[in-house]
Amino acid sequence: MPIRPARTGMVLLEVIVAMTILSVSALAVLVLSVEDADAVVRAQARAAETQRVSNFLNEVALWPHKDLDRHLGERPEGPWMLRIDHPNAALYVISLRDSSATAVLLSTTVYRAIDASNP
């Protein structure tokens, strides 16, 4: 039977290396799950904001042409910037931007029939 050299401390070193690898892997999984949960929360908040913007834009789209004419241009409306343009006699372009007025959140074009009897 051959004589093996003594492996004093090698098993302990292998256990330490294995535990380090497992710890780093567990930490990576934990960080990814936290980031995933944060992304879900941000997506839900964004969806709720989009729904509020959509509801407000739906209300503005129902305004009669006199109200739309009164609100031409850009003005703050709650947490948003409302812009109404009137490119021709029958169309209004309505857009909502975020409070910094950099990103258009939603935009639509509405038609209002021209009433010849009531200019």
Backbone as CSV, one residue per row, in Angstrom:
resi,resn,N_x,N_y,N_z,CA_x,CA_y,CA_z,C_x,C_y,C_z
1,MET,0.827,-1.171,0.000,0.000,0.000,0.000,0.882,1.249,0.000
2,PRO,0.671,2.153,-1.018,1.516,3.350,-1.063,1.150,4.312,0.055
3,ILE,2.118,5.038,0.463,1.933,6.018,1.527,1.554,7.351,0.878
4,ARG,0.466,7.938,1.364,-0.017,9.221,0.831,0.591,10.347,1.650
5,PRO,0.882,11.448,0.947,1.370,12.587,1.719,0.230,13.166,2.551
6,ALA,0.531,13.723,3.665,-0.473,14.310,4.553,-1.110,15.536,3.903
7,ARG,-2.437,15.625,3.996,-3.171,16.755,3.409,-3.700,17.634,4.519
8,THR,-2.857,18.002,5.401,-3.268,18.793,6.540,-3.807,20.139,6.059
9,GLY,-5.055,20.432,6.411,-5.671,21.722,6.110,-6.274,21.834,4.720
10,MET,-6.034,20.891,3.830,-6.568,20.998,2.467,-8.093,20.865,2.450
11,VAL,-8.624,19.985,3.255,-10.073,19.816,3.300,-10.718,21.096,3.805
12,LEU,-10.130,21.697,4.823,-10.661,22.955,5.350,-10.607,24.049,4.284
13,LEU,-9.518,24.112,3.535,-9.388,25.107,2.473,-10.448,24.879,1.386
14,GLU,-10.696,23.633,1.014,-11.708,23.326,0.013,-13.104,23.713,0.505
15,VAL,-13.377,23.480,1.780,-14.671,23.861,2.352,-14.830,25.372,2.337
16,ILE,-13.773,26.108,2.681,-13.831,27.579,2.674,-14.083,28.095,1.259
17,VAL,-13.395,27.523,0.275,-13.593,27.947,-1.119,-15.028,27.637,-1.558
18,ALA,-15.523,26.457,-1.227,-16.885,26.092,-1.606,-17.908,27.006,-0.941
19,MET,-17.709,27.313,0.323,-18.637,28.218,1.025,-18.579,29.624,0.426
20,THR,-17.410,30.075,0.024,-17.282,31.390,-0.611,-18.046,31.423,-1.928
21,ILE,-17.900,30.381,-2.726,-18.609,30.322,-4.009,-20.116,30.295,-3.774
22,LEU,-20.563,29.504,-2.824,-22.000,29.461,-2.515,-22.504,30.807,-1.993
23,SER,-21.724,31.477,-1.163,-22.135,32.783,-0.624,-22.255,33.821,-1.728
24,VAL,-21.278,33.849,-2.629,-21.326,34.819,-3.733,-22.526,34.522,-4.634
25,SER,-22.770,33.247,-4.908,-23.922,32.880,-5.745,-25.235,33.270,-5.072
26,ALA,-25.357,33.004,-3.771,-26.578,33.364,-3.046,-26.777,34.873,-3.030
27,LEU,-25.692,35.619,-2.861,-25.789,37.084,-2.868,-26.244,37.591,-4.238
28,ALA,-25.721,36.993,-5.304,-26.127,37.396,-6.658,-27.614,37.126,-6.877
29,VAL,-28.098,35.986,-6.435,-29.519,35.658,-6.570,-30.362,36.627,-5.756
30,LEU,-29.908,36.967,-4.557,-30.640,37.911,-3.712,-30.711,39.292,-4.359
31,VAL,-29.597,39.768,-4.895,-29.582,41.077,-5.556,-30.510,41.080,-6.761
32,LEU,-30.480,40.022,-7.552,-31.364,39.942,-8.721,-32.835,39.922,-8.317
33,SER,-33.165,39.218,-7.245,-34.569,39.173,-6.829,-35.032,40.525,-6.291
34,VAL,-34.156,41.251,-5.599,-34.509,42.591,-5.115,-34.710,43.543,-6.290
35,GLU,-33.814,43.480,-7.278,-33.958,44.334,-8.464,-35.225,43.984,-9.239
36,ASP,-35.556,42.708,-9.310,-36.771,42.274,-9.993,-38.011,42.817,-9.287
37,ALA,-38.031,42.729,-7.972,-39.165,43.260,-7.206,-39.283,44.768,-7.390
38,ASP,-38.153,45.458,-7.417,-38.161,46.910,-7.631,-38.684,47.250,-9.029
39,ALA,-38.296,46.456,-10.014,-38.786,46.690,-11.383,-40.297,46.495,-11.469
40,VAL,-40.812,45.513,-10.750,-42.262,45.277,-10.743,-42.983,46.465,-10.113
41,VAL,-42.454,46.978,-9.001,-43.076,48.129,-8.335,-43.055,49.346,-9.255
42,ARG,-41.920,49.576,-9.924,-41.828,50.716,-10.859,-42.798,50.554,-12.020
43,ALA,-42.931,49.335,-12.535,-43.854,49.092,-13.650,-45.297,49.316,-13.218
44,GLN,-45.645,48.897,-12.007,-47.009,49.111,-11.517,-47.289,50.595,-11.318
45,ALA,-46.309,51.330,-10.798,-46.486,52.776,-10.619,-46.626,53.467,-11.971
46,ARG,-45.841,53.032,-12.938,-45.914,53.612,-14.284,-47.268,53.321,-14.932
47,ALA,-47.773,52.102,-14.734,-49.079,51.742,-15.293,-50.193,52.559,-14.649
48,ALA,-50.093,52.775,-13.342,-51.103,53.593,-12.655,-51.050,55.032,-13.149
49,GLU,-49.849,55.570,-13.353,-49.707,56.939,-13.869,-50.274,57.039,-15.281
50,THR,-50.001,56.045,-16.103,-50.535,56.042,-17.466,-52.059,55.994,-17.451
51,GLN,-52.621,55.248,-16.529,-54.079,55.182,-16.422,-54.655,56.535,-16.014
52,ARG,-53.999,57.227,-15.050,-54.469,58.565,-14.646,-54.369,59.553,-15.806
53,VAL,-53.271,59.495,-16.545,-53.101,60.378,-17.712,-54.176,60.076,-18.748
54,SER,-54.423,58.803,-18.996,-55.439,58.414,-19.975,-56.821,58.898,-19.558
55,ASN,-57.148,58.755,-18.281,-58.454,59.224,-17.803,-58.599,60.729,-17.989
56,PHE,-57.560,61.495,-17.658,-57.630,62.944,-17.820,-57.728,63.320,-19.295
57,LEU,-56.940,62.652,-20.139,-56.986,62.950,-21.569,-58.362,62.613,-22.143
58,ASN,-58.994,61.558,-21.654,-60.357,61.232,-22.092,-61.337,62.335,-21.713
59,GLU,-61.159,62.903,-20.524,-62.032,64.012,-20.106,-61.820,65.238,-20.998
60,VAL,-60.571,65.565,-21.268,-60.270,66.735,-22.117,-60.822,66.515,-23.519
61,ALA,-60.752,65.293,-24.011,-61.248,65.003,-25.362,-62.750,65.215,-25.476
62,LEU,-63.454,65.238,-24.363,-64.897,65.477,-24.376,-65.257,66.953,-24.289
63,TRP,-64.278,67.821,-24.042,-64.560,69.248,-23.952,-65.128,69.754,-25.276
64,PRO,-66.077,70.674,-25.237,-66.560,71.290,-26.483,-65.482,72.226,-27.042
65,HIS,-65.666,72.624,-28.289,-64.624,73.429,-28.946,-64.363,74.744,-28.221
66,LYS,-65.364,75.328,-27.565,-65.140,76.591,-26.837,-64.156,76.388,-25.690
67,ASP,-64.300,75.293,-24.956,-63.351,75.003,-23.873,-61.965,74.709,-24.433
68,LEU,-61.914,73.980,-25.514,-60.616,73.701,-26.133,-59.951,74.992,-26.597
69,ASP,-60.739,75.895,-27.198,-60.187,77.178,-27.642,-59.655,77.990,-26.461
70,ARG,-60.350,77.941,-25.323,-59.906,78.688,-24.143,-58.586,78.149,-23.584
71,HIS,-58.304,76.889,-23.822,-57.110,76.260,-23.262,-56.006,76.072,-24.299
72,LEU,-56.066,76.789,-25.416,-55.021,76.654,-26.436,-53.663,77.011,-25.846
73,GLY,-52.640,76.332,-26.342,-51.280,76.566,-25.845,-50.916,75.538,-24.791
74,GLU,-49.893,75.872,-24.021,-49.417,74.941,-22.991,-49.619,75.538,-21.616
75,ARG,-50.132,74.743,-20.701,-50.394,75.205,-19.342,-50.320,74.027,-18.386
76,PRO,-49.993,74.288,-17.136,-49.981,73.194,-16.159,-51.396,72.745,-15.810
77,GLU,-51.583,71.474,-15.719,-52.854,70.876,-15.304,-52.514,69.780,-14.304
78,GLY,-52.621,70.094,-13.030,-52.246,69.123,-12.007,-50.764,68.807,-12.120
79,PRO,-50.402,67.537,-12.129,-48.980,67.179,-12.210,-48.434,67.144,-13.638
80,TRP,-49.233,67.556,-14.618,-48.823,67.464,-16.015,-48.838,68.837,-16.680
81,MET,-48.290,68.858,-17.889,-48.381,70.022,-18.760,-49.309,69.637,-19.909
82,LEU,-50.401,70.388,-20.025,-51.387,70.148,-21.079,-51.095,71.091,-22.234
83,ARG,-51.012,70.537,-23.424,-50.817,71.362,-24.622,-51.942,71.057,-25.601
84,ILE,-52.613,72.137,-26.030,-53.679,72.005,-27.020,-53.326,72.895,-28.203
85,ASP,-53.233,72.283,-29.367,-52.978,73.007,-30.613,-54.209,72.885,-31.493
86,HIS,-54.382,73.865,-32.359,-55.553,73.925,-33.233,-55.045,74.101,-34.661
87,PRO,-54.573,73.009,-35.298,-53.933,73.137,-36.607,-54.868,73.536,-37.740
88,ASN,-56.156,73.224,-37.608,-57.121,73.708,-38.598,-58.465,73.884,-37.913
89,ALA,-59.461,74.280,-38.669,-60.743,74.683,-38.072,-61.456,73.545,-37.338
90,ALA,-61.200,72.299,-37.694,-61.972,71.212,-37.105,-61.164,70.275,-36.199
91,LEU,-59.846,70.426,-36.186,-59.010,69.502,-35.422,-58.297,70.188,-34.264
92,TYR,-58.176,69.459,-33.172,-57.396,69.880,-32.007,-56.420,68.757,-31.669
93,VAL,-55.171,69.102,-31.464,-54.163,68.137,-31.038,-53.926,68.378,-29.554
94,ILE,-54.151,67.337,-28.747,-54.040,67.447,-27.291,-52.926,66.510,-26.843
95,SER,-51.994,67.039,-26.068,-50.936,66.184,-25.538,-50.686,66.520,-24.077
96,LEU,-50.312,65.502,-23.337,-49.952,65.653,-21.925,-48.499,65.249,-21.762
97,ARG,-47.740,66.137,-21.117,-46.330,65.859,-20.826,-46.154,65.721,-19.332
98,ASP,-45.020,65.166,-18.940,-44.739,65.106,-17.509,-44.438,66.512,-17.004
99,SER,-44.284,66.667,-15.715,-44.144,68.007,-15.122,-42.908,68.746,-15.604
100,SER,-41.885,68.031,-16.024,-40.695,68.703,-16.548,-40.871,69.089,-18.014
101,ALA,-41.999,68.711,-18.596,-42.365,69.042,-19.986,-41.368,68.478,-20.985
102,THR,-40.748,67.355,-20.646,-39.779,66.762,-21.572,-40.350,65.570,-22.332
103,ALA,-41.097,64.718,-21.657,-41.593,63.495,-22.293,-43.101,63.569,-22.477
104,VAL,-43.550,63.327,-23.700,-44.990,63.266,-23.962,-45.502,61.940,-23.419
105,LEU,-46.463,62.030,-22.502,-47.039,60.823,-21.912,-48.106,60.225,-22.818
106,LEU,-49.022,61.064,-23.277,-50.064,60.643,-24.216,-50.452,61.819,-25.093
107,SER,-50.909,61.496,-26.278,-51.334,62.542,-27.204,-52.486,61.999,-28.048
108,THR,-53.373,62.900,-28.427,-54.489,62.497,-29.281,-54.922,63.687,-30.132
109,THR,-55.697,63.399,-31.140,-56.282,64.432,-31.985,-57.793,64.250,-31.947
110,VAL,-58.511,65.342,-31.732,-59.974,65.269,-31.688,-60.556,66.157,-32.775
111,TYR,-61.710,65.750,-33.235,-62.431,66.477,-34.277,-63.636,67.154,-33.654
112,ARG,-63.797,68.410,-33.966,-64.997,69.145,-33.559,-65.597,69.750,-34.820
113,ALA,-66.837,69.381,-35.076,-67.509,69.889,-36.278,-67.623,71.405,-36.204
114,ILE,-67.471,72.008,-37.336,-67.583,73.455,-37.424,-69.064,73.811,-37.446
115,ASP,-69.470,74.618,-36.473,-70.862,75.042,-36.367,-70.995,76.420,-37.012
116,ALA,-71.524,76.452,-38.225,-71.635,77.709,-38.963,-72.630,78.665,-38.320
117,SER,-73.593,78.143,-37.587,-74.601,79.017,-36.984,-74.097,79.655,-35.687
118,ASN,-73.007,79.102,-35.101,-72.490,79.629,-33.859,-70.965,79.723,-33.945
119,PRO,-70.440,80.828,-34.502,-68.999,80.937,-34.750,-68.171,81.048,-33.516
